[in-house]
Amino acid sequence: MNELANIDVKIIPAEITFDLAPVKKLVNTLKMTYTDWIVKEEDLKSATDTIAQINNVSKSISDKRIAIGKDFKKPFDEFEKQVKTICAELDALSKSIKDQTDEYENKRKATKKAAIESLPSYNKYIAFNEKWLNKGTSIESVIVSIDNQNYERKTAEDTIKQACDNLIPDRFIDMYHNGMELSIILSSINAAKELASRPIIVAKEEPQPEPLPIAKLRVTLEKQKTLSAQFSGTEIQFTWLKVFCADNNILIEFWEVN
């Protein structure tokens, strides 16, 4: 098909004839007149007029150059315009075909994605890789990738359970599923175990206040407070603070202070 793109173009070099002798003579005259001119204060008015005259001569010469250049370029501009029109028609034709092939490709990818997600080993924790949808990627290789992810997750879960000892591991496993690094989770577990190992200090029993009437007691129990505070600590300590608040149904928001 490329042989159709062979365009028969004949270029006839244009010839420009010109005589710059009068212009050069005028320029030499101006140079001889004004090159060594020392402008004095009383010459300011005539000097301004002379500047305008010299600039006008330069502009008229440049304007002629531009006009000749436009005429010289006209044949190419016309050729370029027609070629661009033809290329635009070809691009539109190519796009109309590509849109159809893309539709089939999207259907193929959707079918393959559904097949992958229906695999017995696929689950909600699998990080789907778009490269799995490539034509050159076999289902067998996808299964291997999924099995590797499952093995890595199961290993991490077992590590967390083993590190927890007497702690309930569920919340720490949820941290891992939500994308937290295993090393940070293990540090959080160690911090929680250290906190749990501290002795419990029993406060001295204080006299209990008189019980409130039922109506007033209900209002007191339902009343909530909002406190603002500023903390300084490590990332692990803040992680443990979040866990503690979540376990005790305390709504907490964090703003990082530089």
Secondary structure, 3 states (H helix, E strand, C coil): CHHHHCCCCCCCCCCCCCCCHHHHHHHHHHHHHHCCCCCCHHHHHHHHHHHHHHHHHHHHHHHHHHHHHHHHHHHHHHHHHHHHHHHHHHHHHHHHHHHHHHHHHHHHHHHHHHHHHCCCCCCCCCCCCHHHHCCCCCHHHHHHHHHHHHHHHHHHHHHHHHHHCCCCCHHHHHHHHCCCCHHHHHHHHHHHHHHHCCCCCCCCCCCCCCCCCHHHHHHHHHCCCCCCCCCCCCHHHHHHHHHHHHHCCCCCCCCCCC
